[in-house]
Amino acid sequence: LFVALHLVPSVRRFYSRSPGDTASFHKKDIRTGVFELFTGNEQLQSAYYLALSEVRENIHDKNYFIAGAGWTQLWTRDTSYAVELAAGILHPSTAQSSLITCTEQVDGIGVVWLQDKCSHFGGWPNLSDAISGARGAWSLYLINGDKTFALWAYIVTKNSLLRAERDAYDSSTGLFRGCSSFMESNSGYPATYKSNGKKVGKTKALSTNMLYYDGYHLAALMGNEVNASQDEISLLEMKATKLQQAIRKRLWRSDLGYYSYMESYRNATVDQMEGLGEALVLLSDGFETDPGRIESIFQNTHRTSRGLPCLWPRFNIPEKFDIASYYHNGRIWPFVQGYWAIAAARHSKLEVFEQELNSLISLSQEKNTFAEFYELDGSFPSKRSRQLWSGSGFLGMVYYGLFGILFTPEGIKFQPSKPAGTKLGSRISLENMTYRTMILDIFILGQGTKIKSFKLDGVLRETPFLSATLNGHYVVEIELEL
């Protein structure tokens, strides 16, 4: 079950939609009963429907996602993170067409994930986080179960890994070179890197290396789904393990209690932590196996009263009126908050999850929008409002944190996190959630993270799991206890 690499672009035709289908898609009212939330908390409800609306507003007429207000194009990383966080379950058709668009042809390799570019540092290989596309693709496959799409994504991801091994892998350290994912501006680096793409391209960032770890791991999982050869899958798993060992050895800072933001061009780690990178460490399947390190990351990663910053401590660099001179230097990015909150929920850190959830609710109320980033006082440039990955970050907190939805190839596992201090009703629900050939009504009773009972259509089940093979309308009831 393999497709010649030169035929991959033709896969696009399998995912086209008729103009009428696209038009009806955009005219759908947000409050039609699909993905309806009931929590008893007015502020949470308001933020939820605001996020739903803003994600929908970021769908272009040609059925692909744009980054947000002020943008007419899409980026690989923005799209992939948004799809994984929530946009994929809400708008699977748009997510699929968007991801397919985020590709390019590379001579000698084939079709790969498209590398985003920036004005300060250029593009590939100074920036090398295009492999982020694998996260979006895998998360979407878990939702739609489309084997044709999975095969296409598997080939694109494998090609992307080959390209990175050729152009960005540093054999002396075992890490991948390149700018940190999304923090591709002078404001995300010390002054010595200012507008010096080649120098930035010699650094090894935590987030980018975690993306490559996941790239290998997810490619192996994709391979299993499309019946790739066991030798091919085993090689991907071996490379994931090798990279895991290099990251854990070279980027862990035992003196600081978290992973370093990056290894500099001189192969020395910096003192800064990186919000996205720490979250990916905690979320990536099988990566951090040391309970002591996990606890240390939660204890020592810096959090502000407004939420997790993208990096900390801030670099001592000039900050001018130009947004790119400051927005990556210790500001709050909602999509990063989303990953961090979901990681906290997965590790039963209820207090951490609750703080991040409430912080983002508060930030969204500043000007009734989910902005690209926020200052520590909650302000932001008005032209950076209604951002796709920001609204998706909040929705991810609700779906994958509060309701504890965890998609797998076999179905859905549940691990809710319902905090006591957020003034939620005794029973909350997410109703008319669409998943494959099912419609789900999910009810959560009680508080905490420990599941006391799990019922499917009123029948007690031993494990909190819903098989992907089911069809029809089902009611899931989960009772929690502290």
C-alpha positions in Angstrom: 0.0 0.0 0.0 2.4 2.7 -1.3 2.0 5.5 -3.7 4.9 6.8 -5.8 6.1 10.1 -4.4 5.7 11.9 -7.7 2.0 11.1 -7.6 1.3 12.6 -4.2 0.1 16.0 -5.4 -2.8 14.2 -7.2 -4.1 13.2 -3.8 -5.5 16.7 -3.6 -8.4 15.8 -5.9 -9.8 13.3 -3.3 -10.6 16.2 -1.0 -12.3 18.8 -3.2 -15.7 20.1 -2.2 -18.5 21.5 -4.4 -19.0 25.2 -4.3 -22.5 24.7 -2.9 -21.1 22.5 -0.1 -18.6 25.2 0.8 -21.2 28.0 0.8 -23.5 26.1 3.2 -20.6 25.4 5.4 -19.9 29.1 5.9 -23.5 30.0 6.5 -24.1 27.6 9.3 -25.0 29.4 12.5 -22.7 28.7 15.4 -25.7 28.0 17.7 -27.4 25.3 15.7 -27.0 22.7 18.5 -23.6 21.3 17.3 -20.9 21.3 20.0 -23.2 23.0 22.5 -21.7 23.7 25.9 -23.5 23.9 29.2 -21.5 24.7 32.3 -23.4 27.1 34.5 -20.5 29.6 34.2 -21.5 32.7 32.2 -18.0 33.8 31.6 -16.9 30.4 30.4 -19.9 30.1 28.2 -19.3 33.6 26.6 -15.6 32.8 26.0 -16.5 29.4 24.4 -19.0 30.8 21.9 -16.7 33.7 21.1 -13.9 31.2 20.3 -16.3 29.1 18.2 -17.3 32.2 16.2 -13.8 33.4 15.7 -12.5 30.1 14.5 -15.3 30.0 12.0 -14.6 33.5 10.9 -11.1 32.4 10.0 -12.3 30.1 7.2 -11.6 31.6 3.8 -14.3 31.4 1.1 -12.1 28.7 -0.7 -12.4 26.5 2.4 -9.0 26.9 4.1 -8.0 28.5 7.4 -6.4 31.9 7.6 -4.3 32.9 10.6 -6.7 35.6 11.8 -7.6 39.3 11.4 -5.3 41.1 9.1 -4.2 37.9 7.3 -5.3 36.4 4.0 -3.0 33.4 4.0 -2.3 30.3 6.0 0.9 29.0 7.6 1.9 25.4 8.3 2.5 25.8 12.0 -0.6 28.0 12.7 -2.8 25.6 10.8 -1.3 22.5 12.3 -1.5 23.7 15.9 -5.0 25.1 15.4 -6.2 21.8 13.9 -4.7 19.8 16.7 -6.1 22.1 19.4 -9.7 22.2 18.2 -10.2 23.4 14.6 -9.9 19.8 13.3 -12.8 18.4 15.3 -15.0 21.5 14.5 -14.2 21.8 10.8 -12.6 18.6 9.6 -13.1 19.3 5.9 -11.5 22.8 6.1 -8.7 21.3 8.3 -8.0 18.7 5.6 -7.9 21.0 2.7 -5.8 23.5 4.7 -3.2 20.8 5.6 -3.0 19.6 2.0 -2.3 23.1 0.9 0.6 23.4 3.4 3.0 21.4 1.3 5.8 22.0 -1.3 7.8 20.0 -3.7 11.6 19.6 -3.0 13.9 18.2 -5.6 15.3 14.9 -4.8 12.9 14.4 -1.9 9.3 14.8 -3.1 6.3 16.5 -1.4 7.1 17.9 2.1 5.5 20.0 4.7 5.8 23.7 3.7 8.3 25.7 5.7 7.0 29.0 6.9 9.4 32.0 6.4 10.1 35.2 8.4 11.7 38.6 7.6 14.3 38.5 10.4 15.8 35.0 9.8 14.6 33.8 6.4 13.3 30.3 5.7 14.6 26.8 5.4 16.8 25.6 7.0 17.3 28.5 9.4 13.6 27.9 10.2 13.0 24.1 10.3 9.7 23.6 12.1 7.7 22.5 9.0 7.4 19.1 10.5 4.7 20.6 12.7 2.4 19.5 9.9 2.6 16.0 11.2 0.8 16.9 14.4 -2.1 18.5 12.6 -2.4 15.6 10.1 -2.3 12.9 12.8 -4.8 14.6 15.0 -7.1 15.0 12.0 -6.8 11.3 11.1 -7.8 10.3 14.6 -10.9 12.3 14.1 -12.0 11.3 10.6 -10.3 7.9 10.2 -9.5 8.6 6.5 -6.9 6.0 5.5 -6.3 7.8 2.2 -5.4 11.0 4.0 -3.3 9.0 6.5 -1.3 7.5 3.6 -0.8 10.9 2.1 0.3 12.4 5.4 2.6 9.5 6.1 4.5 10.0 2.8 4.7 13.8 3.3 5.9 13.4 6.9 8.6 10.8 5.9 9.8 13.0 3.1 10.0 16.0 5.5 12.0 14.0 7.9 14.4 13.0 5.2 14.8 16.6 4.1 15.5 17.6 7.7 18.1 14.8 8.2 19.8 16.1 5.1 19.7 19.8 5.8 19.1 20.4 9.5 20.4 17.5 11.6 23.5 18.1 13.7 25.3 14.7 14.0 27.7 16.0 16.7 24.9 16.7 19.1 22.1 14.4 17.8 19.7 17.4 17.7 18.0 19.3 14.9 19.2 22.8 14.1 16.8 25.7 13.5 14.7 28.5 15.0 12.3 27.7 17.8 8.8 27.0 16.5 6.8 30.2 16.0 9.2 32.5 17.8 10.9 33.5 14.6 11.7 37.1 15.3 14.5 39.1 16.9 12.4 39.5 20.0 12.7 35.7 20.7 16.5 35.8 20.8 19.4 37.6 22.5 20.9 40.6 20.7 23.7 38.6 19.1 21.2 36.9 16.8 19.6 40.0 15.5 18.6 39.5 11.9 21.2 36.8 11.6 19.4 33.8 10.1 22.5 31.7 9.7 23.4 32.1 13.4 19.9 31.3 14.5 20.0 28.3 12.1 22.9 26.9 14.2 20.8 26.9 17.4 18.9 23.8 18.6 15.5 24.8 20.0 13.5 22.6 22.4 10.2 23.1 20.6 11.6 22.3 17.2 13.3 19.2 18.4 10.2 18.1 20.2 8.4 18.5 16.9 10.9 16.2 15.3 10.6 13.6 18.1 6.9 13.7 17.5 7.4 13.6 13.7 9.2 10.3 14.0 6.8 8.9 16.5 3.7 10.0 14.6 5.1 8.8 11.3 5.6 5.4 12.9 2.0 5.4 14.1 0.8 6.5 10.6 2.8 3.7 9.2 1.0 1.2 11.4 -2.3 2.6 10.2 -1.5 2.3 6.4 0.3 -1.1 6.6 3.8 0.2 6.0 6.6 -2.3 6.3 7.7 -3.2 9.9 11.3 -2.4 9.0 10.3 1.1 8.0 8.2 1.6 11.1 11.0 0.2 13.4 13.5 2.6 11.8 11.3 5.6 12.6 10.8 4.4 16.1 14.6 4.0 16.5 15.2 7.5 15.3 12.6 8.9 17.7 14.3 7.1 20.6 17.7 8.4 19.6 16.4 12.0 19.4 14.6 11.6 22.7 17.9 10.6 24.4 19.7 13.6 22.9 17.1 16.1 24.0 16.9 14.6 27.5 20.6 14.7 27.8 21.5 18.0 26.3 18.6 20.3 27.0 17.6 19.3 30.5 18.7 21.9 33.2 18.7 20.2 36.5 19.8 23.4 38.2 16.7 25.2 36.9 14.3 22.3 37.0 13.1 22.5 33.4 14.3 22.0 29.8 16.3 24.9 28.3 14.7 26.9 25.6 17.6 26.2 23.3 21.2 25.2 22.8 23.0 28.3 21.4 25.2 28.4 18.3 28.1 27.6 20.6 26.3 24.5 21.9 25.6 26.0 25.4 22.1 25.9 26.9 20.4 29.2 27.8 18.6 29.8 31.1 15.3 30.6 29.5 12.4 28.2 29.5 10.1 27.9 26.5 6.4 27.6 27.1 5.6 25.6 24.0 8.6 23.4 24.3 7.8 22.5 28.0 4.2 21.7 27.1 5.2 19.5 24.2 7.6 17.6 26.5 4.7 16.9 28.8 2.2 16.0 26.1 4.4 13.9 23.8 3.7 10.2 24.1 6.4 8.3 25.9 8.9 11.2 25.9 9.4 12.2 29.5 9.4 9.0 31.6 10.9 10.5 34.8 8.1 11.5 37.3 10.6 13.7 39.1 11.3 15.7 35.9 7.6 16.0 35.2 6.9 17.4 38.6 9.9 19.7 38.4 8.6 21.2 35.1 5.3 22.0 36.6 6.9 23.5 39.7 9.6 25.5 38.0 8.2 26.7 34.7 7.4 30.4 35.2 3.8 31.4 35.2 2.4 34.9 35.4 -0.9 36.0 36.9 -2.2 36.3 33.3 -0.9 32.9 32.2 2.1 31.0 30.9 4.6 33.2 28.9 6.1 32.0 25.7 9.6 32.3 27.2 11.1 33.4 30.6 13.1 35.2 31.8 12.9 37.9 29.1 16.0 38.7 27.1 17.6 42.1 27.7 17.0 43.5 24.2 15.6 46.8 23.0 11.8 46.8 22.5 10.4 49.4 20.1 7.0 50.2 18.7 7.4 47.5 16.0 5.5 44.4 17.2 8.3 42.1 16.0 10.7 43.8 18.3 8.9 42.6 21.4 6.1 40.1 20.9 8.1 36.9 21.4 10.0 38.2 24.4 8.0 36.8 27.4 4.5 37.6 26.2 1.4 35.4 26.6 0.3 33.4 23.5 -3.1 31.7 24.0 -2.3 28.7 21.8 0.7 28.0 24.0 -1.6 28.4 27.0 -3.8 25.8 25.4 -1.1 23.2 25.1 0.1 23.9 28.6 -3.4 23.6 30.1 -4.1 20.3 28.3 -0.7 19.0 29.5 -1.7 20.0 33.1 -5.0 18.2 32.7 -3.4 15.0 31.3 -1.1 14.9 34.4 -3.9 15.6 36.8 -2.5 19.0 37.8 -6.0 20.5 38.4 -4.8 23.7 39.9 -2.5 24.5 37.0 -5.2 23.7 34.5 -7.8 25.8 36.3 -5.4 28.8 36.5 -4.7 28.7 32.8 -8.3 28.2 31.8 -9.5 31.2 33.9 -6.6 33.3 32.8 -7.5 32.9 29.1 -11.2 33.5 29.8 -10.1 36.8 31.4 -7.8 37.8 28.6 -10.6 37.1 26.0 -12.8 39.6 27.8 -10.3 42.4 27.4 -11.7 43.4 24.0 -14.0 40.5 23.3 -11.5 38.6 21.2 -8.8 35.9 21.3 -5.8 37.9 20.3 -2.5 36.6 18.9 -0.6 37.5 22.0 -1.1 39.6 25.2 1.1 41.8 27.3 1.3 40.9 31.0 -1.3 43.6 31.7 -3.7 42.0 29.3 -3.4 44.6 26.5 -2.6 43.7 22.9 -2.3 45.4 19.4 -5.8 45.7 18.0 -4.7 44.5 14.6 -3.7 41.1 16.1 -7.3 40.1 17.1 -9.4 37.1 16.2 -6.5 34.6 15.7 -7.3 31.1 14.6 -4.8 29.3 16.9 -5.7 31.4 19.9 -9.4 30.6 19.8 -8.5 27.0 19.1 -6.2 27.0 22.1 -9.2 27.9 24.4 -11.5 25.4 22.8 -8.8 22.7 23.3 -8.8 23.5 27.0 -12.5 22.8 27.0 -12.6 19.7 24.9 -9.3 18.0 25.9 -8.9 19.4 29.4 -12.3 20.0 31.0 -14.0 17.1 29.2 -10.8 15.1 28.9 -11.3 13.9 25.4 -8.4 11.9 24.1 -8.6 10.6 20.5 -6.9 7.3 19.6 -6.9 5.2 16.5 -9.4 2.8 18.3 -11.7 5.5 19.7 -12.0 8.0 22.5 -10.5 7.8 26.0 -11.9 10.1 28.6 -9.9 11.8 31.4 -11.9 14.9 32.5 -10.5 17.7 34.8 -13.3 19.6 36.5 -11.9 22.2 38.9 -13.9 23.3 41.9 -12.9 27.0 41.9 -14.3 27.8 38.4 -17.9 27.9 39.7 -19.2 25.3 37.3 -22.5 23.6 37.7 -22.8 20.3 39.4 -23.4 18.8 36.0 -21.8 20.2 32.8 -22.3 18.9 29.3 -20.9 19.1 25.7 -23.8 18.1 23.5 -24.2 17.1 19.8 -20.5 16.6 19.4 -19.8 15.1 16.0 -17.2 12.3 15.8 -16.9 10.1 12.7 -20.3 8.5 12.3 -21.5 9.4 15.8 -23.1 12.2 17.7 -22.2 12.4 21.3 -23.7 14.0 24.4 -21.1 14.1 27.2 -22.1 14.8 30.7 -19.6 15.4 33.6 -20.8 15.2 37.2 -18.9 15.9 40.4 -15.4 17.5 40.6 -11.8 16.5 40.3 -9.9 14.2 38.0 -10.6 10.8 39.4 -13.3 8.9 37.5 -15.9 7.3 39.9 -18.1 5.9 37.2 -18.5 5.8 33.5 -21.7 5.1 31.7 -22.6 4.7 28.0 -26.3 5.1 27.3 -27.0 4.5 31.0 -25.0 1.3 31.2 -21.9 1.2 33.5 -18.6 0.4 31.7 -15.4 -0.7 33.3 -13.2 1.6 31.3 -13.8 5.2 30.2 -13.6 4.4 26.4 -15.8 4.8 23.4 -15.0 2.7 20.3 -14.6 4.4 16.9 -16.6 1.6 15.3 -19.9 2.7 16.8 -22.6 4.5 14.8 -25.4 6.7 15.9 -26.2 9.0 18.9 -24.8 8.1 22.3 -24.9 9.6 25.8 -21.7 9.5 27.9 -21.9 10.1 31.6 -18.8 10.5 33.7 -18.9 11.0 37.5 -15.8 12.4 39.1 -14.5 12.6 42.6 -11.6 14.5 44.2 
